[in-house]
Amino acid sequence: MRSFTFLAAASLAASAAAVPLDVSNDIAERQTKPYQIRGVQDPIYHLYLQSLPGDGTPVMGPEATSEYFTIGNTIQSTNTSLYLNIGEASTSYLPLTFDATATTTAWGLEGDTIITTNGSPYGRQLNFLVCNGATAGYYDLFLQKGSDTPAGKTCSNYQTIHLPCLC
Ligand SMILES: *[C@@H]1O[C@H](CO)[C@@H](O)[C@H](O)[C@H]1NC(C)=O
């Protein structure tokens, strides 16, 4: 009887503690669980971030070959371990690369939207430029700080990229 009482008390204590523990686990899970990153508007509606086969540049492409990413102030593919970095250019759109080292620590999330953070060298940006790639079905992706587009390419400005719904 004594041990029963002890067990009942222990399990009561455990269930009382379970509520705040579950909440913090949920938050931790959202921060550490890998997510797909997708487009939400034509022409990249429900295309997903991944490296172009045989080339390795970041592109938006089919869901079947989507990679998963751990997103904090860096974005790392759990498939390839490579980090999404922002390059330099004199245009308002900046190239993206996947590299073994994270040189960009500007990333963040605003709700489900991928942004560069206010305090970063880019300021708060959430627009991306996509252009038809050399491989059909894949779109080259750039961070877009303004409204420049490359001549001679079919591009779409003011795209945003997102995690799947977190609801
Ligand atoms: C990336 O990793 C996820 C999770 O392990 C897997 O489901 C998916 O098929 C992988 N994608 C590729 C292109 O390997």
PDBQT file of the ligand as one rigid body, heavy atoms in Angstrom, charges set to zero:
ROOT
HETATM    1  C1  LIG A 201      15.957  14.309 -47.970  1.00  0.00    +0.000 C 
HETATM    2  O1  LIG A 201      15.775  13.778 -46.681  1.00  0.00    +0.000 OA
HETATM    3  C2  LIG A 201      14.411  13.459 -46.374  1.00  0.00    +0.000 C 
HETATM    4  C3  LIG A 201      14.310  13.093 -44.915  1.00  0.00    +0.000 C 
HETATM    5  O2  LIG A 201      15.234  12.147 -44.566  1.00  0.00    +0.000 OA
HETATM    6  C4  LIG A 201      13.937  12.370 -47.319  1.00  0.00    +0.000 C 
HETATM    7  O3  LIG A 201      12.593  12.059 -47.055  1.00  0.00    +0.000 OA
HETATM    8  C5  LIG A 201      14.083  12.868 -48.755  1.00  0.00    +0.000 C 
HETATM    9  O4  LIG A 201      13.725  11.864 -49.668  1.00  0.00    +0.000 OA
HETATM   10  C6  LIG A 201      15.507  13.320 -49.022  1.00  0.00    +0.000 C 
HETATM   11  N1  LIG A 201      15.557  13.951 -50.328  1.00  0.00    +0.000 N 
HETATM   12  C7  LIG A 201      16.470  13.599 -51.240  1.00  0.00    +0.000 C 
HETATM   13  C8  LIG A 201      16.392  14.312 -52.535  1.00  0.00    +0.000 C 
HETATM   14  O5  LIG A 201      17.320  12.760 -51.017  1.00  0.00    +0.000 OA
ENDROOT
TORSDOF 0
